[in-house]
Structure formats: structure tokens, C-alpha cells
């Protein structure tokens, strides 16, 4: 039997009302993504290298905007 999925919420989400956020979970080779406000809805997953490239592109863009 596999271990339960450990979901992590972004450190940017805060703790109050209205803090919509995505949660991610490492599935070993894939990253699962779900809406933190709609836990009963489906999640989706993408290969870890694609997720890493996506986050890197976001960080690069944020650096250009500040």
C-alpha cells in the first residue's frame, strides 16, 4: 500500500480568509497540483522536470517585474 499524499501549500497563501492557493504534492517523478479551496475536486499532475521549468520561468519573470 502506498503512503498518503503529503500536500504543501505555498508560503504566499497566508492564513486568513480569501487566500486562494494551489497545493502541490511530490508523487515521485510527477508533481500533483490541486485547488486548496476545493479539495474534493480532482487534481492533476505533470512531470517534475516540467514543473521545475515552469516555476523557474515564474521566478525569472518576477525578477524582471520588480
Helices and strands as residue ranges (DSSP letters): E 8-9, E 22-26, E 30-35, E 44-47, H 48-65
